[in-house]
């Protein structure tokens, strides 16, 4: 695939109290094959060692008051502070798997019609079993240079600055600002792509109440983005049962059923109960989008082997 020419790259990282993770992300960025990048950190009131750790790296820090924080507002502030034409967006609790993560994520921008690219996400040893299944469902192993539906995720994404200048993130949404932005730019005739090779590890260490809150606020955002969408109590029951059975089947195959049984039931219950609580509207969204968000994936075991090429590209974090 042709490389993007004559474009600078900025990486925007939203964070608040991420001392356990941000050092790994910044170390991974410094080992990329694309080295001439600007790093902008948008901090929303960290009180731990997050900013002290970040200060060890070449970063620009901008601040937003906790009371003023929304996902969209923090991103707009970061985009304003950045100077690159390609704006890479990463959560503070992710880290790249390979040293060509940035190269793979930004390579699609050789096409001037592409305004957004998002990359693969996977979990690690602390991830909930059901979340590992969600990552595999949402982020398949095959790339797509042209995606017709607006599913994406700003934990690992890149956008074209010139498009953002004409279409800023919605600062009033409680979440899913990425999905809303993708929906609007597709309507304007821009394109979006998915890069399976641009892989990161996304570390979610949430207690039960935070899982419930995450899916509830995302559902509130979803009903704003898609006013005709519904999620009934029957949907809650059906999707809780079907996804739980699917996860338990995989867990049995992976020989962790007894260990993960309670975790699976709790996660799926809170996921769909939170979603149900956030909905109060009418009508369907696209089948592709609803399928990607909610329905269990087909049989596709999580691969446990690493190819020689992947081993050569893989970043070694063992010294951190």
Secondary structure, 3 states (H helix, E strand, C coil): CCCCCCCCEEEEEEECCCCCCHHHHHHHHHCCCCCCEEEEEEECCCCCCHHHHHCCCCCEEEECCHHHCCHHHHHHHHHHHCCCCEEEEEECCEEECECCHHHHHHHHHHCCCEEEEEEEEECCCCCCHHHHHHHHHHCCCCCECCCCCCCCCCCEEEEEHHHHHHCCCCCCCCCCHHHHHHHHHHHCCCEEEEEEEEEEEECCCCCHHHHHHHHHHHHHHHHHHCCCCCCCHHHHHHHHHHHHHHHHHHHHHCCCHHHHHHHHHHHHHHHHHHHHHHCCCCCCCCHHHHHHHHCCCCCCCCCCCCCHHHHHHECCCCCC
